[in-house]
Amino acid sequence: MPKIVDHAARRAEIAQVACSVVARLGFEQATTVRIAEAAGYSTGMIAHYFDSKQEIINAALRLTLRRVEQRLNEPHASLFDVLSQMLPLDQPRAMEASFWMAYWGQVPSDPYFKRLNVWVHRQYAVLYERCFEQHWPEWAAWPVSVRRVVQGAIVTFVDGATVNTALFAKEYSTERLLRELRLHIDLWHAWGVSAAGSGAAAAPRGVNQKNSGLSQSKRVSARL
C-alpha cells in the first residue's frame, strides 16, 4: 500500500527548516541546496513543493506569522503577558528573531519582498490592535490618533528588543526584556489615558487616520 503523504505538513516542515537555515547562515547562504540538505531531502523533492527559493521564504514568513497569531490569540491575564510572548525569550523565538533580521536585510533591494513586507506589517498591526482592544477596556474610547501613537511606540519597542537581542544576546537577559516591556506598557498607558482625557493629542505628521485593518491587508495579499 502506498505511503500517504501529508503535503501541507511537508511544506510546513520545509518552511521551518528554511527559517533555521536562514537564521544560522544568512539569506544569501541559505540556498535551496542547503535547505534541502538540512531537511534531509533531495533538491528534487524540494522542487516538488516549491518552485523557487523565494516561494520557500514566502512560506517561512507565513509560518512565522501564523505562530505570532497563535501567541497573540492565546488567553492571557494582561497585555504584558501577551506581548511578552513576542519577545525572543527561548530558543525557537530567538531563531525566529534571527530569521527576521536576515529577511529585513533583503527588503530594501527586492521589490517582491517590499510588497510582501507591506502585507506582513499590516497583518501584525491588526493582530496587535486586537490585543490592545481585548486587554484595555478604555482603548476603544481613545481617539484614533492616541491609539496609533501608543500602539506604534509599544510595537516599536518589541521590534527593537527583538533586533537587539539577536545582535547582542548577552546584554539582553530575560529579566531585562520583561522589565523594559512592563515599563513601556505602563508609561504609554499612562500617556494614553492623559492624552485621551485632555483631547490635546494629535497624530504625528504622516500618520494615516483611516483604519489600516484586515481588508487592506487582504488586498495587498491578493497581489502577492
FIROFI-297027 format. One record per residue: residue number from 1; chain; x, y, z of N, C-alpha, C in turn. Coordinates in pm, whole numbers, plus 50000, padded with zeros to 5 digits. Example, Ala and Ser with C-alpha at 12.3 -4.5 7.8 and 13.67 -1.06 7.14 Angstrom:
% residues 2
n;chain;npx;npy;npz;capx;capy;capz;cpx;cpy;cpz
1;A;51319;49431;50780;51230;49550;50780;51320;49670;50780
2;A;51285;49775;50708;51367;49894;50714;51290;50003;50787
***
This chain:
% residues 224
n;chain;npx;npy;npz;capx;capy;capz;cpx;cpy;cpz
1;A;50086;49880;50000;50000;50000;50000;50088;50124;50000
2;A;50065;50216;49908;50150;50336;49901;50137;50422;50026
3;A;50249;50483;50064;50251;50569;50181;50176;50698;50155
4;A;50089;50735;50248;50013;50860;50235;50096;50975;50290
5;A;50119;51076;50207;50200;51190;50246;50110;51311;50273
6;A;50129;51373;50386;50058;51497;50419;50137;51612;50357
7;A;50091;51659;50240;50167;51759;50167;50175;51892;50240
8;A;50067;51930;50309;50069;52056;50385;50172;52048;50497
9;A;50178;51932;50565;50275;51915;50672;50417;51915;50616
10;A;50436;51856;50498;50569;51854;50438;50614;51995;50401
11;A;50524;52075;50346;50558;52213;50313;50593;52292;50439
12;A;50515;52271;50546;50543;52341;50672;50677;52298;50729
13;A;50710;52171;50715;50839;52122;50763;50954;52188;50689
14;A;50942;52197;50557;51047;52260;50477;51058;52408;50512
15;A;50944;52475;50531;50945;52617;50567;51015;52637;50702
16;A;50989;52546;50798;51053;52557;50928;51204;52538;50917
17;A;51246;52442;50837;51389;52421;50816;51451;52543;50751
18;A;51380;52603;50655;51431;52724;50589;51451;52835;50689
19;A;51359;52849;50786;51375;52951;50891;51506;52932;50965
20;A;51534;52808;51004;51655;52783;51083;51781;52801;51001
21;A;51777;52763;50871;51894;52778;50785;51923;52926;50761
22;A;51819;53004;50733;51837;53148;50714;51888;53212;50841
23;A;51833;53173;50955;51876;53230;51083;52023;53198;51111
24;A;52067;53080;51071;52203;53035;51102;52306;53087;51002
25;A;52269;53090;50873;52367;53120;50768;52348;53256;50702
26;A;52231;53315;50719;52203;53438;50646;52126;53409;50519
27;A;52067;53512;50463;51978;53495;50349;52050;53442;50226
28;A;52162;53503;50192;52232;53465;50069;52286;53323;50074
29;A;52336;53283;50191;52395;53150;50205;52291;53040;50222
30;A;52169;53078;50249;52062;52979;50265;52006;52940;50129
31;A;52085;52865;50054;52045;52823;49921;51944;52709;49930
32;A;51877;52683;49818;51784;52572;49813;51854;52440;49843
33;A;51978;52427;49796;52055;52305;49822;52078;52287;49971
34;A;52116;52394;50041;52141;52384;50185;52012;52357;50262
35;A;51904;52418;50219;51775;52392;50284;51736;52247;50266
36;A;51756;52194;50146;51725;52053;50120;51810;51961;50206
37;A;51939;51990;50216;52028;51908;50298;51986;51909;50445
38;A;51952;52028;50495;51912;52039;50635;51781;51965;50661
39;A;51694;51962;50561;51566;51893;50577;51578;51742;50554
40;A;51693;51699;50498;51712;51557;50470;51643;51513;50343
41;A;51624;51609;50250;51559;51577;50124;51651;51611;50008
42;A;51617;51559;49891;51688;51598;49770;51633;51731;49720
43;A;51709;51798;49635;51658;51923;49577;51536;51895;49489
44;A;51532;51776;49430;51415;51739;49351;51290;51730;49435
45;A;51304;51679;49558;51190;51672;49649;51145;51813;49687
46;A;51240;51901;49715;51205;52040;49747;51132;52104;49630
47;A;51181;52079;49509;51119;52137;49390;50977;52087;49368
48;A;50946;51970;49425;50810;51917;49414;50710;52004;49491
49;A;50760;52074;49594;50672;52155;49678;50686;52304;49655
50;A;50804;52347;49611;50828;52490;49590;50901;52511;49458
51;A;50858;52613;49384;50920;52642;49254;51050;52720;49267
52;A;51070;52788;49379;51189;52873;49392;51219;52897;49539
53;A;51338;52949;49564;51376;52988;49699;51282;53096;49750
54;A;51241;53185;49661;51150;53293;49700;51021;53236;49758
55;A;50970;53130;49696;50848;53067;49746;50871;53002;49883
56;A;50989;52945;49902;51021;52885;50032;51023;52993;50140
57;A;51087;53105;50112;51093;53213;50209;50954;53268;50237
58;A;50874;53278;50132;50735;53322;50148;50662;53231;50245
59;A;50679;53100;50228;50615;53003;50316;50668;53015;50459
60;A;50798;53040;50472;50858;53056;50604;50800;53179;50675
61;A;50783;53288;50601;50726;53409;50658;50583;53385;50706
62;A;50506;53317;50625;50368;53290;50662;50361;53194;50781
63;A;50455;53103;50789;50460;53012;50903;50486;53090;51032
64;A;50584;53179;51029;50614;53258;51148;50498;53351;51184
65;A;50431;53404;51083;50316;53491;51110;50204;53411;51177
66;A;50180;53287;51134;50079;53204;51198;50115;53177;51344
67;A;50243;53158;51370;50286;53136;51508;50265;53261;51592
68;A;50294;53376;51533;50270;53502;51604;50121;53516;51635
69;A;50037;53485;51538;49893;53495;51558;49848;53403;51671
70;A;49902;53282;51675;49868;53189;51782;49909;53245;51918
71;A;50028;53302;51924;50075;53358;52052;49987;53474;52097
72;A;49953;53561;52003;49876;53680;52039;49730;53647;52068
73;A;49681;53534;52018;49541;53498;52039;49520;53405;52158
74;A;49629;53357;52218;49615;53273;52337;49560;53357;52453
75;A;49476;53297;52537;49421;53372;52651;49531;53407;52751
76;A;49535;53533;52788;49633;53579;52886;49566;53677;52981
77;A;49626;53693;53098;49566;53777;53202;49582;53926;53173
78;A;49686;53964;53099;49712;54106;53079;49782;54127;52946
79;A;49787;54254;52904;49858;54288;52782;50007;54255;52796
80;A;50061;54275;52913;50201;54240;52938;50227;54092;52912
81;A;50137;54006;52961;50154;53863;52940;50148;53827;52793
82;A;50061;53894;52718;50050;53868;52575;50177;53910;52502
83;A;50218;54035;52524;50330;54089;52448;50462;54024;52486
84;A;50471;53971;52606;50594;53901;52643;50616;53778;52556
85;A;50506;53724;52499;50519;53610;52409;50587;53648;52278
86;A;50593;53777;52249;50654;53825;52125;50804;53847;52138
87;A;50856;53841;52260;50999;53863;52282;51076;53732;52266
88;A;51200;53739;52221;51281;53617;52199;51335;53561;52330
89;A;51245;53502;52409;51282;53455;52542;51323;53308;52545
90;A;51311;53239;52434;51353;53099;52428;51417;53072;52292
91;A;51469;52953;52273;51544;52922;52152;51459;52934;52024
92;A;51337;52880;52020;51258;52895;51897;51232;53040;51858
93;A;51199;53123;51958;51173;53264;51926;51301;53340;51894
94;A;51412;53300;51954;51541;53361;51919;51578;53327;51775
95;A;51550;53204;51734;51576;53164;51595;51490;53244;51499
96;A;51365;53264;51535;51276;53344;51450;51325;53488;51441
97;A;51378;53540;51551;51431;53677;51550;51547;53688;51452
98;A;51635;53590;51451;51748;53590;51358;51700;53577;51214
99;A;51595;53498;51195;51536;53485;51061;51483;53619;51013
100;A;51410;53689;51101;51355;53819;51063;51465;53919;51031
101;A;51572;53915;51107;51685;54004;51080;51739;53982;50939
102;A;51757;53856;50902;51808;53824;50769;51709;53866;50661
103;A;51581;53842;50685;51479;53879;50588;51472;54030;50568
104;A;51470;54105;50679;51460;54251;50668;51577;54309;50590
105;A;51691;54243;50596;51806;54291;50521;51785;54284;50370
106;A;51691;54201;50326;51664;54187;50184;51556;54283;50133
107;A;51474;54332;50226;51356;54410;50185;51390;54535;50104
108;A;51490;54617;50143;51513;54742;50070;51548;54723;49923
109;A;51611;54611;49887;51660;54594;49750;51577;54498;49665
110;A;51473;54440;49721;51395;54341;49647;51249;54386;49638
111;A;51199;54419;49519;51061;54469;49505;50956;54370;49555
112;A;50980;54240;49530;50882;54141;49576;50873;54142;49728
113;A;50987;54138;49796;50986;54135;49941;50938;54267;49999
114;A;50955;54377;49926;50898;54504;49971;50746;54493;49979
115;A;50686;54438;49873;50541;54422;49871;50495;54325;49980
116;A;50569;54216;49992;50535;54117;50094;50545;54177;50233
117;A;50644;54261;50255;50663;54321;50386;50549;54415;50423
118;A;50491;54482;50324;50373;54566;50349;50260;54481;50404
119;A;50239;54368;50340;50134;54277;50386;50164;54227;50526
120;A;50287;54183;50551;50326;54133;50683;50303;54240;50790
121;A;50348;54363;50761;50335;54472;50857;50189;54497;50892
122;A;50102;54496;50792;49961;54522;50817;49896;54408;50894
123;A;49936;54286;50864;49883;54173;50941;49922;54185;51088
124;A;50047;54219;51113;50093;54238;51250;50013;54348;51319
125;A;49990;54458;51249;49918;54571;51309;49778;54530;51353
126;A;49711;54450;51270;49577;54403;51305;49581;54315;51429
127;A;49677;54224;51434;49689;54134;51549;49718;54210;51677
128;A;49810;54306;51669;49844;54384;51788;49725;54467;51836
129;A;49657;54531;51742;49545;54616;51783;49437;54534;51852
130;A;49416;54413;51804;49318;54325;51868;49355;54300;52015
131;A;49485;54286;52040;49530;54263;52178;49502;54384;52267
132;A;49529;54505;52215;49502;54626;52293;49352;54637;52323
133;A;49270;54607;52225;49125;54614;52244;49078;54516;52352
134;A;49136;54397;52352;49093;54294;52446;49137;54321;52590
135;A;49253;54383;52608;49310;54394;52741;49300;54534;52802
136;A;49271;54633;52721;49249;54768;52773;49107;54811;52739
137;A;49012;54798;52832;48873;54833;52802;48856;54977;52753
138;A;48942;55067;52799;48931;55208;52761;48982;55235;52620
139;A;49047;55136;52559;49112;55154;52429;49016;55207;52323
140;A;48898;55149;52314;48803;55186;52210;48757;55331;52221
141;A;48762;55386;52341;48717;55524;52361;48826;55626;52331
142;A;48949;55582;52315;49058;55675;52286;49050;55722;52142
143;A;49089;55846;52115;49094;55893;51976;49189;55807;51892
144;A;49162;55799;51765;49246;55720;51676;49391;55765;51685
145;A;49412;55897;51691;49549;55949;51695;49624;55899;51818
146;A;49557;55890;51932;49620;55841;52054;49650;55693;52042
147;A;49554;55616;51991;49576;55472;51977;49693;55443;51884
148;A;49704;55519;51776;49813;55497;51681;49950;55523;51746
149;A;49959;55630;51823;50086;55664;51888;50124;55556;51989
150;A;50029;55517;52074;50059;55420;52180;50095;55284;52120
151;A;50013;55236;52027;50043;55107;51967;50175;55110;51893
152;A;50198;55216;51817;50323;55227;51742;50444;55226;51832
153;A;50437;55297;51945;50551;55306;52035;50581;55173;52102
154;A;50478;55103;52146;50499;54976;52214;50546;54868;52117
155;A;50487;54864;51999;50529;54765;51899;50672;54794;51853
156;A;50706;54922;51840;50843;54958;51804;50941;54908;51909
157;A;50903;54916;52035;50991;54862;52140;51007;54711;52123
158;A;50897;54639;52099;50904;54493;52083;50995;54457;51965
159;A;50978;54528;51853;51063;54502;51737;51209;54534;51767
160;A;51232;54647;51833;51368;54687;51865;51434;54590;51962
161;A;51358;54543;52061;51412;54446;52156;51447;54316;52086
162;A;51366;54278;51988;51394;54156;51911;51524;54170;51834
163;A;51542;54284;51767;51665;54307;51691;51786;54311;51783
164;A;51777;54386;51893;51890;54399;51984;51929;54265;52047
165;A;51829;54183;52076;51858;54053;52134;51929;53963;52033
166;A;51888;53973;51907;51954;53894;51803;52099;53938;51785
167;A;52126;54068;51803;52260;54120;51782;52347;54111;51907
168;A;52285;54133;52023;52361;54141;52149;52294;54054;52255
169;A;52291;53925;52230;52216;53834;52315;52259;53841;52461
170;A;52389;53854;52487;52439;53852;52624;52394;53973;52705
171;A;52364;54082;52635;52326;54205;52705;52176;54210;52736
172;A;52098;54124;52672;51953;54131;52687;51901;54003;52751
173;A;51906;54000;52882;51857;53886;52956;51704;53886;52956
174;A;51646;53773;52993;51501;53765;53005;51449;53868;53104
175;A;51519;53884;53215;51476;53980;53317;51475;54122;53262
176;A;51578;54158;53187;51585;54293;53132;51473;54317;53031
177;A;51452;54220;52942;51348;54236;52840;51211;54252;52903
178;A;51180;54170;53001;51049;54178;53065;51033;54306;53146
179;A;51139;54348;53214;51134;54473;53291;51108;54592;53200
180;A;51178;54598;53087;51162;54712;52996;51027;54707;52924
181;A;50979;54587;52893;50846;54576;52833;50740;54630;52928
182;A;50745;54588;53055;50646;54636;53151;50653;54788;53166
183;A;50774;54842;53167;50790;54987;53179;50728;55059;53061
184;A;50752;55010;52940;50694;55073;52821;50541;55067;52824
185;A;50487;54953;52860;50342;54939;52865;50283;55036;52967
186;A;50342;55041;53086;50288;55129;53191;50299;55276;53153
187;A;50415;55316;53101;50434;55457;53065;50341;55500;52953
188;A;50329;55418;52850;50247;55457;52736;50098;55446;52769
189;A;50061;55357;52857;49922;55353;52901;49888;55481;52976
190;A;49977;55523;53065;49953;55647;53140;49946;55765;53045
191;A;50034;55769;52946;50030;55879;52848;49899;55876;52770
192;A;49855;55755;52730;49731;55744;52654;49611;55792;52731
193;A;49604;55755;52858;49493;55800;52943;49492;55952;52952
194;A;49611;56010;52973;49621;56155;52985;49587;56225;52855
195;A;49641;56174;52744;49618;56238;52615;49473;56226;52572
196;A;49414;56112;52595;49273;56094;52558;49183;56182;52642
197;A;49219;56197;52771;49138;56280;52859;49146;56427;52827
198;A;49265;56472;52785;49282;56614;52756;49232;56651;52618
199;A;49227;56552;52529;49186;56580;52392;49288;56660;52315
200;A;49410;56671;52370;49510;56757;52308;49604;56683;52214
201;A;49597;56550;52215;49691;56473;52133;49653;56480;51987
202;A;49751;56493;51905;49731;56490;51760;49822;56385;51702
203;A;49776;56323;51595;49859;56221;51531;49983;56285;51473
204;A;50098;56221;51486;50220;56274;51424;50202;56291;51274
205;A;50275;56384;51217;50266;56410;51074;50293;56282;50996
206;A;50206;56252;50899;50226;56134;50817;50149;56013;50863
207;A;50087;56018;50983;50010;55904;51031;49874;55905;50963
208;A;49837;55793;50906;49709;55780;50837;49599;55757;50940
209;A;49498;55843;50939;49390;55831;51035;49292;55721;50999
210;A;49294;55673;50878;49200;55570;50838;49242;55436;50895
211;A;49141;55350;50913;49170;55216;50964;49249;55139;50860
212;A;49367;55091;50898;49450;55015;50805;49434;54865;50829
213;A;49312;54823;50863;49288;54688;50910;49295;54579;50806
214;A;49220;54469;50834;49239;54345;50761;49199;54356;50616
215;A;49098;54440;50583;49055;54449;50444;49169;54496;50355
216;A;49248;54595;50401;49362;54641;50324;49468;54532;50314
217;A;49487;54458;50424;49586;54350;50423;49549;54246;50319
218;A;49420;54214;50309;49376;54114;50212;49399;54163;50069
219;A;49380;54294;50045;49402;54346;49912;49548;54335;49873
220;A;49636;54365;49968;49778;54351;49941;49813;54205;49918
221;A;49758;54117;50006;49788;53974;49996;49747;53919;49861
222;A;49636;53967;49807;49586;53916;49681;49679;53947;49565
223;A;49766;54049;49581;49855;54086;49472;49988;54012;49480
224;A;50011;53937;49589;50139;53871;49607;50141;53735;49539
***
